[in-house]
């Protein structure tokens, strides 16, 4: 059965896509990260941060951590702020945020958002055009919204790089620990989330929905994910590209539930990725992907998998292509899968299993050693393959 997304979502995307195409034709620079040069504005307190909404085209740099002891917290970011709604997401109205926000490695802590009836909810409401959010951590935050809900960005049309989130995110549709929706112009890279994520549909530990030509790379999530359908430890629903990424959190729901992805669309690609969390569902439940219509390659899973129908150690239900991918039949409790090859734990720790499948892999001496010349590293006869960029 082909997954049909909500008409509301498609109607919204159609409007935004037409608008962006018009802008691209006018400017001639669609897909380019270059912005008119500007002197970055310094952010030192919550008043400065909220003032971004008054100038959405400027560049900004964070000069220090922001937390509950920073000026403006009670008025701008506490649970009593804005009539009990907490933080007001940046860039709520057109033209949304289209500048640069560089956190310089600092953290934004303790903010609360309680907007259960609103869409595009996060530290930033929506970023678009040339926008870049980078080098910032959002820590100990509580984020509650309805549609397109994420700890850092509700709706991403451009670039989120080297960002992380910890706390709790709750919504209904398109809900992710870091980003709610990652569009066909969006990239999420070198980022992670350790927060717990709860929603209804299209819910992921890092990103709720990655669609069009959106990309997620060199990223991971460790928080637990709970919802109804289209749930994944990393991504709820994928139409784009996921590469060199992993998830370790537990995932629990009903339909289309996967350790990494709830569902991989016919245009979706998953490559060089893995999951280790336990997965519990009803129908189309897989250690890596619940339902696959696209391409899965050079990936593995090791989490326990339980469900009622279309249950697989690696893939629950498969109408796509799965190649050079493996799951642990012992830890998963599953001896069958919609795709991939089942191996014992000992075989999953053996480099020969993966080098024989032409993986770009090399043995290292201990889990703390990395050889970045290869995509994958493994401590032979001791660990599962892990990505060489992992710290």
QUIUR-V692768 format. One record per residue. N is the residue number from 0. BURIAL is # if it has 24 or more other C-alpha atoms within 12 Angstrom, else .. Layout:
BEGIN
n=[N & N]
burial=[BURIAL & BURIAL]
END
This chain:
BEGIN
n=[0 & 1 & 2 & 3 & 4 & 5 & 6 & 7 & 8 & 9 & 10 & 11 & 12 & 13 & 14 & 15 & 16 & 17 & 18 & 19 & 20 & 21 & 22 & 23 & 24 & 25 & 26 & 27 & 28 & 29 & 30 & 31 & 32 & 33 & 34 & 35 & 36 & 37 & 38 & 39 & 40 & 41 & 42 & 43 & 44 & 45 & 46 & 47 & 48 & 49 & 50 & 51 & 52 & 53 & 54 & 55 & 56 & 57 & 58 & 59 & 60 & 61 & 62 & 63 & 64 & 65 & 66 & 67 & 68 & 69 & 70 & 71 & 72 & 73 & 74 & 75 & 76 & 77 & 78 & 79 & 80 & 81 & 82 & 83 & 84 & 85 & 86 & 87 & 88 & 89 & 90 & 91 & 92 & 93 & 94 & 95 & 96 & 97 & 98 & 99 & 100 & 101 & 102 & 103 & 104 & 105 & 106 & 107 & 108 & 109 & 110 & 111 & 112 & 113 & 114 & 115 & 116 & 117 & 118 & 119 & 120 & 121 & 122 & 123 & 124 & 125 & 126 & 127 & 128 & 129 & 130 & 131 & 132 & 133 & 134 & 135 & 136 & 137 & 138 & 139 & 140 & 141 & 142 & 143 & 144 & 145 & 146 & 147 & 148 & 149 & 150 & 151 & 152 & 153 & 154 & 155 & 156 & 157 & 158 & 159 & 160 & 161 & 162 & 163 & 164 & 165 & 166 & 167 & 168 & 169 & 170 & 171 & 172 & 173 & 174 & 175 & 176 & 177 & 178 & 179 & 180 & 181 & 182 & 183 & 184 & 185 & 186 & 187 & 188 & 189 & 190 & 191 & 192 & 193 & 194 & 195 & 196 & 197 & 198 & 199 & 200 & 201 & 202 & 203 & 204 & 205 & 206 & 207 & 208 & 209 & 210 & 211 & 212 & 213 & 214 & 215 & 216 & 217 & 218 & 219 & 220 & 221 & 222 & 223 & 224 & 225 & 226 & 227 & 228 & 229 & 230 & 231 & 232 & 233 & 234 & 235 & 236 & 237 & 238 & 239 & 240 & 241 & 242 & 243 & 244 & 245 & 246 & 247 & 248 & 249 & 250 & 251 & 252 & 253 & 254 & 255 & 256 & 257 & 258 & 259 & 260 & 261 & 262 & 263 & 264 & 265 & 266 & 267 & 268 & 269 & 270 & 271 & 272 & 273 & 274 & 275 & 276 & 277 & 278 & 279 & 280 & 281 & 282 & 283 & 284 & 285 & 286 & 287 & 288 & 289 & 290 & 291 & 292 & 293 & 294 & 295 & 296 & 297 & 298 & 299 & 300 & 301 & 302 & 303 & 304 & 305 & 306 & 307 & 308 & 309 & 310 & 311 & 312 & 313 & 314 & 315 & 316 & 317 & 318 & 319 & 320 & 321 & 322 & 323 & 324 & 325 & 326 & 327 & 328 & 329 & 330 & 331 & 332 & 333 & 334 & 335 & 336 & 337 & 338 & 339 & 340 & 341 & 342 & 343 & 344 & 345 & 346 & 347 & 348 & 349 & 350 & 351 & 352 & 353 & 354 & 355 & 356 & 357 & 358 & 359 & 360 & 361 & 362 & 363 & 364 & 365 & 366 & 367 & 368 & 369 & 370 & 371 & 372 & 373 & 374 & 375 & 376 & 377 & 378 & 379 & 380 & 381 & 382 & 383 & 384 & 385 & 386 & 387 & 388 & 389 & 390]
burial=[. & . & # & . & # & . & . & . & . & . & . & . & # & . & . & # & . & . & . & # & . & . & . & . & . & . & . & . & . & # & # & . & # & . & . & . & . & . & . & . & # & # & # & # & # & # & # & # & # & # & # & # & # & . & # & # & # & # & # & # & # & # & # & # & # & # & # & # & . & # & . & . & # & # & # & # & # & # & # & . & . & . & . & . & # & # & # & # & # & # & # & # & . & . & # & # & # & # & # & # & # & # & # & # & . & # & # & # & # & # & # & # & # & # & # & # & . & # & # & # & # & # & # & # & # & # & # & # & # & # & # & # & # & # & # & # & # & # & # & # & # & # & # & # & # & # & # & # & # & # & # & # & # & # & # & # & # & # & # & # & # & # & # & # & # & # & # & # & # & # & # & # & # & # & # & # & # & # & # & # & # & # & # & # & # & # & # & # & # & # & # & # & # & # & # & # & # & # & # & # & # & # & # & # & # & # & # & # & # & # & # & # & # & # & # & # & # & # & # & # & # & # & # & # & # & # & # & # & # & # & # & # & # & # & # & # & # & # & # & # & # & # & # & # & # & # & # & # & # & # & # & # & # & # & # & # & # & # & # & # & # & # & # & # & # & # & # & # & # & # & # & # & # & # & # & # & # & # & # & # & # & # & # & # & # & # & # & # & # & # & # & # & # & # & # & # & # & # & # & # & # & # & # & # & # & # & # & . & # & # & # & # & # & # & # & # & # & # & # & # & # & # & # & # & # & # & # & # & # & . & # & # & # & # & # & # & # & # & # & # & # & # & # & # & # & . & # & # & # & # & # & # & # & # & # & . & . & . & # & # & # & # & # & # & . & . & . & . & . & # & # & . & . & . & # & # & # & # & # & # & . & . & # & # & # & # & # & # & # & # & .]
END
